[in-house]
């Protein structure tokens, strides 16, 4: 018997707990990536740092100096505000 998969996402998410950097022309924000897929990421940042529809350059440094960091354009799709941190849903494009 097959079990129902209630997660109807196009891509599976991979749970992470790794540092990321979001940057644009005006500022740089450090955060923690909680999960990532081929087209999106869920990150935690200090409250008030990111706003809906903003675009950022996302950089996820590599633990190995021989491996390039993951880079992508990230658009803020959702902001779940908290008292000290916000959880941000990002849409990723131009991933390299």
C-alpha positions in Angstrom: 0.0 0.0 0.0 1.3 3.4 -0.9 1.2 6.2 1.7 -0.1 9.6 0.7 2.5 12.3 0.3 0.8 15.5 1.5 3.8 17.6 0.5 2.9 18.5 -3.1 6.1 20.5 -3.8 7.9 20.1 -7.1 11.2 19.6 -5.4 12.1 17.9 -2.1 13.6 20.1 0.6 16.8 19.3 2.3 17.1 20.3 6.0 20.1 22.4 6.8 21.5 24.5 9.6 24.1 26.5 7.8 25.2 30.2 7.6 24.1 32.3 4.6 24.7 35.8 3.5 22.1 38.0 1.8 23.4 41.1 0.1 22.1 43.9 -2.0 23.6 47.3 -3.0 22.7 48.9 0.4 23.3 46.2 3.0 24.4 42.7 4.0 22.4 40.4 6.2 23.7 37.2 7.8 21.3 34.4 8.6 20.8 30.6 9.0 19.4 28.5 6.2 17.0 26.0 7.7 16.1 24.1 4.4 16.7 24.4 0.7 15.4 22.9 -2.5 16.2 23.5 -6.2 14.0 26.6 -6.3 13.6 27.9 -2.8 15.0 28.3 0.7 13.8 28.9 4.2 16.1 31.2 6.2 16.1 32.8 9.6 17.4 36.3 10.0 17.3 39.1 12.7 13.8 40.7 12.8 13.1 43.5 10.3 16.0 42.7 8.0 14.0 41.5 4.9 10.8 42.7 3.4 8.3 41.1 1.0 9.3 41.2 -2.7 12.9 42.3 -2.0 15.6 40.7 -4.2 18.9 39.7 -2.6 22.1 37.9 -3.7 22.2 34.8 -1.6 25.6 33.3 -0.8 26.0 30.0 1.1 29.7 29.6 1.9 31.3 26.1 1.4 32.8 24.2 4.3 35.6 23.1 1.9 37.9 25.8 0.4 38.1 23.7 -2.8 34.4 24.0 -3.4 32.8 27.3 -4.6 30.0 28.8 -2.5 26.5 28.4 -3.7 25.2 31.7 -5.1 21.7 32.6 -6.3 19.3 35.5 -6.8 16.7 35.3 -3.9 13.3 37.0 -3.9 11.4 37.2 -0.6 8.1 35.5 -0.9 7.0 35.4 2.7 8.1 36.9 6.0 7.0 35.2 9.2 7.9 37.8 11.8 9.1 36.9 15.2 10.2 38.9 18.3 13.9 38.5 17.6 14.1 36.6 14.4 12.1 36.4 11.2 11.6 33.2 9.1 11.9 34.2 5.4 10.7 32.1 2.5 12.9 32.8 -0.6 12.4 31.9 -4.3 15.8 31.1 -5.8 16.8 31.8 -9.4 20.1 31.9 -11.3 21.5 29.3 -8.9 25.2 28.6 -9.5 
